[in-house]
């Protein structure tokens, strides 16, 4: 499936805030989620599924995406803050400094059971995570 890095859809103001070490507020994020939903919706008429990586940290954010995109599947990559922070710090050329990771974890509301999110533990190697995600999505599609 085509992959889109959700960070590429952040408005310039959001990028500038994060690059300066300023955490985003809900008000900063809502236009970004509207752009994410619009990008998914743009592909729907041609039946082009897409995988978008984004930090839908709160249930309200995920609910907004689900309301805009019926049938949306949420895949939540779960892991210890130290491991995630180390991986984020290793990203080259990304505008978000590692100092913002604490605010990300403070905002995080892991998916509740009624959200039916696919949850994967990031301690597994990437190729295993891909196989697990693919298997779960195929199982859902078969139902």
C-alpha positions as CSV (number, residue, x, y, z in Angstrom):
1,X,0.0,0.0,0.0
2,X,1.1,3.6,-0.5
3,X,2.7,5.1,2.6
4,X,2.3,8.8,3.6
5,X,4.3,10.3,6.4
6,X,1.6,12.4,8.2
7,X,4.2,14.9,9.4
8,X,4.5,16.0,5.8
9,X,1.0,17.4,6.0
10,X,1.6,19.6,9.1
11,X,1.0,23.3,8.4
12,X,4.2,25.4,8.4
13,X,3.3,27.0,11.7
14,X,3.1,23.6,13.4
15,X,6.5,22.6,12.0
16,X,8.0,25.9,13.3
17,X,6.5,25.4,16.7
18,X,7.8,21.9,17.1
19,X,11.2,22.8,15.6
20,X,11.4,25.4,18.3
21,X,10.6,22.8,21.0
22,X,7.0,24.0,21.6
23,X,4.4,21.3,22.0
24,X,1.3,21.5,19.9
25,X,-2.1,22.2,21.4
26,X,-5.3,20.6,20.3
27,X,-6.1,23.8,18.4
28,X,-2.8,23.4,16.5
29,X,-3.6,19.8,15.7
30,X,-7.2,20.1,14.4
31,X,-6.2,21.6,11.0
32,X,-3.6,18.9,10.6
33,X,-6.1,16.1,11.3
34,X,-8.5,17.7,8.7
35,X,-5.6,17.5,6.2
36,X,-5.0,13.9,7.1
37,X,-8.6,13.0,6.7
38,X,-8.8,14.9,3.4
39,X,-5.8,13.0,2.0
40,X,-7.4,9.7,2.9
41,X,-10.7,10.8,1.5
42,X,-9.1,12.0,-1.8
43,X,-7.9,8.5,-2.5
44,X,-11.3,6.8,-1.6
45,X,-13.1,7.4,-5.0
46,X,-10.3,5.4,-6.7
47,X,-10.4,2.8,-4.0
48,X,-6.8,3.5,-3.2
49,X,-6.0,2.5,0.4
50,X,-3.2,4.3,2.0
51,X,-1.2,3.9,5.2
52,X,-0.6,7.2,7.0
53,X,1.8,7.4,9.9
54,X,0.6,10.1,12.4
55,X,0.5,10.8,16.1
56,X,-3.2,10.4,16.8
57,X,-2.4,10.5,20.5
58,X,-5.8,11.2,21.9
59,X,-9.1,9.3,21.4
60,X,-10.7,12.6,20.3
61,X,-8.1,12.8,17.4
62,X,-8.8,9.2,16.4
63,X,-12.6,9.7,16.7
64,X,-12.3,12.7,14.4
65,X,-10.4,10.7,11.8
66,X,-12.9,7.8,12.1
67,X,-15.8,10.2,11.7
68,X,-14.2,11.6,8.5
69,X,-13.1,8.3,7.2
70,X,-15.6,5.4,7.8
71,X,-13.9,2.1,8.0
72,X,-10.6,3.6,9.1
73,X,-8.3,1.1,10.8
74,X,-6.0,2.4,13.6
75,X,-2.7,0.6,14.1
76,X,-1.1,1.6,17.4
77,X,2.6,0.9,17.8
78,X,3.2,0.5,21.5
79,X,6.5,0.6,23.4
80,X,8.4,1.9,26.3
81,X,9.0,5.7,26.3
82,X,12.8,5.2,26.5
83,X,12.8,3.0,23.4
84,X,10.5,5.3,21.4
85,X,12.5,8.4,22.5
86,X,15.8,6.8,21.4
87,X,14.3,5.9,18.0
88,X,12.9,9.4,17.6
89,X,16.3,10.9,18.5
90,X,17.9,8.7,15.8
91,X,15.7,10.1,13.1
92,X,17.8,12.3,10.8
93,X,16.5,15.5,9.4
94,X,13.2,15.5,11.3
95,X,12.0,18.8,12.7
96,X,10.7,17.5,16.0
97,X,13.4,17.5,18.7
98,X,13.6,14.6,21.2
99,X,12.8,17.2,24.0
100,X,9.1,17.1,22.9
101,X,8.7,13.4,23.5
102,X,7.8,14.0,27.2
103,X,4.8,16.1,26.0
104,X,3.8,13.4,23.5
105,X,3.7,10.8,26.2
106,X,1.8,13.2,28.6
107,X,-0.8,13.6,25.8
108,X,-1.0,9.9,24.8
109,X,-4.3,8.1,25.5
110,X,-3.7,4.5,24.3
111,X,-6.6,3.1,22.4
112,X,-9.4,1.7,24.5
113,X,-10.7,-1.8,23.8
114,X,-13.9,-0.4,22.2
115,X,-11.8,1.4,19.6
116,X,-10.8,-2.0,18.0
117,X,-7.3,-0.7,17.3
118,X,-4.6,-3.1,16.2
119,X,-1.9,-2.8,18.8
120,X,1.6,-4.0,18.1
121,X,4.6,-4.1,20.5
122,X,7.6,-2.3,18.9
123,X,10.1,-4.5,20.5
124,X,9.6,-6.9,17.6
125,X,11.7,-6.3,14.5
126,X,10.1,-4.2,11.8
127,X,9.7,-7.2,9.4
128,X,7.7,-9.0,12.2
129,X,5.6,-6.0,12.8
130,X,4.7,-5.8,9.1
131,X,3.7,-9.5,9.1
132,X,1.6,-9.1,12.2
133,X,-0.1,-5.9,10.9
134,X,-0.8,-7.5,7.5
135,X,-2.2,-10.7,9.1
136,X,-4.5,-8.7,11.4
137,X,-5.7,-6.5,8.6
138,X,-6.4,-9.5,6.3
139,X,-8.3,-11.2,9.1
140,X,-10.5,-8.1,9.5
141,X,-11.0,-7.8,5.8
142,X,-12.1,-11.4,5.6
143,X,-14.9,-10.9,8.1
